[in-house]
Amino acid sequence: MRCSCEHLSVCVCVCVIGSSVTAVTATSQSRSAPLYLQKTPEDPALQCRMDLQDYFQRIGFSGPFEKPDLATLQLVHRLHVLSIPFENLSLHSGQQNSMELPLVFNKLVRQRRGGWCCESNLLFSWALGQMGYAHTMLGARVHQPQQQDFSAREGHLINRVDVAGRSYITDVSFGVSCQIWEPLELTSGKEQPQAAGMFRLKEDHATWVLEKTSRTPLVPNEAFATSSLVDRSRTRVIYCFTLEPRRPEDFHAAAQFYQTAPDSLFTNKSICSLQTPTGFRALIGWVYSEVTFGYQEEFDLMEMRNITDAEVQDVLREKFGMPPVHNLKLKSEKVCYSL
């Protein structure tokens, strides 16, 4: 479980309707705009055509797609988390993550990089709209175990999707063992089993809480038996949210914090994770992990080892399917974070 003082990066979704794009563009062109809003107008990536078929190819979706139904939503959600890593490596290679949708599309789809939630959930929200799904942007506050409370910042974007009279929560960018593979039905108290464990949503006075019951971790490498990366709690509270619709600008302040604050998780740790058909892979600082869900009935296998700087680019290519990340400097300060 994660436990930095304000855990996740903001997940900002830029609407593709006229007024929202105009508002963001006007702000981003201001000289005083914060770095996460700035863009280079002549950047060719901003002029690129975003093609839904290119996104489908990136995640390995071959259809058929005839209507925005639940089965297709489940499949596209699953393929997204199995194909696009959750990572913040741009922040550790002298760059900033962008909120400009064409730049996000270019990075995650054409360059085959990963991203954090302001990028990956932005891309997924765009795809939902292109596919004809009725969806609403929501903001979540991530749970902080050390404080036994939720973050003060509503900095994690999720989407509510309505299909055939029922509502579902989608989130393709939380990473590691708390990543849902398929949308969760928005029904209070319902047990919803997925590969990572048993998820459930609970509603109390219009606030919804996502929690997960996990299996026991099995760590064969004794050097990591007591690692802070290993979370041995069985039930984890992940985040809370309301059903109040949010707009992209509601996340701007949090985006600035997570990219620049000295006590932000993401400025203190380099993170890359990708779900696999049997579990997930993660590179946290110099610790590379491969996790197998349900290796034994009540256990998840966690194979962990340290890597060297010389191995980093090979690991990113071979284990995460990523191109080289130039000028990358891994980082792992003492900010609490777990798999």
Stockholm file with secondary structure:
# STOCKHOLM 1.0

chainA/1-339         MRCSCEHLSVCVCVCVIGSSVTAVTATSQSRSAPLYLQKTPEDPALQCRMDLQDYFQRIGFSGPFEKPDLATLQLVHRLHVLSIPFENLSLHSGQQNSMELPLVFNKLVRQRRGGWCCESNLLFSWALGQMGYAHTMLGARVHQPQQQDFSAREGHLINRVDVAGRSYITDVSFGVSCQIWEPLELTSGKEQPQAAGMFRLKEDHATWVLEKTSRTPLVPNEAFATSSLVDRSRTRVIYCFTLEPRRPEDFHAAAQFYQTAPDSLFTNKSICSLQTPTGFRALIGWVYSEVTFGYQEEFDLMEMRNITDAEVQDVLREKFGMPPVHNLKLKSEKVCYSL
#=GR chainA/1-339 SS CCCSTTCSCCCCCCCCSHHHHHHHHHHHTSTTSCGGGCCCTTCGGGGSCCCHHHHHHHHTCCCCCCSCCHHHHHHHHHHHHHHSCEECGGGGTTCCCCCCHHHHHIIIIISCCCBCHHHHHHHHHHHHHHHTCEEEEEEEEEEETTTTEECSSCCEEEEEEEETTEEEEECSCCCGGGCCSSCEECCBTCCEEETTEEEEEEEETTEEEEEEECCEEECCCGGGTTCTTCCCCSEEEEEEECSCCCCGGGGHHHHHHHHHCTTCHHHHBCEEEEEETTEEEEEETTEEEEEEEEEETTEEEEEEEECCGGGHHHHHHHHHCCCCCTTCCCCBCSCCCCC
#=GC SS_cons         CCCSTTCSCCCCCCCCSHHHHHHHHHHHTSTTSCGGGCCCTTCGGGGSCCCHHHHHHHHTCCCCCCSCCHHHHHHHHHHHHHHSCEECGGGGTTCCCCCCHHHHHIIIIISCCCBCHHHHHHHHHHHHHHHTCEEEEEEEEEEETTTTEECSSCCEEEEEEEETTEEEEECSCCCGGGCCSSCEECCBTCCEEETTEEEEEEEETTEEEEEEECCEEECCCGGGTTCTTCCCCSEEEEEEECSCCCCGGGGHHHHHHHHHCTTCHHHHBCEEEEEETTEEEEEETTEEEEEEEEEETTEEEEEEEECCGGGHHHHHHHHHCCCCCTTCCCCBCSCCCCC
//
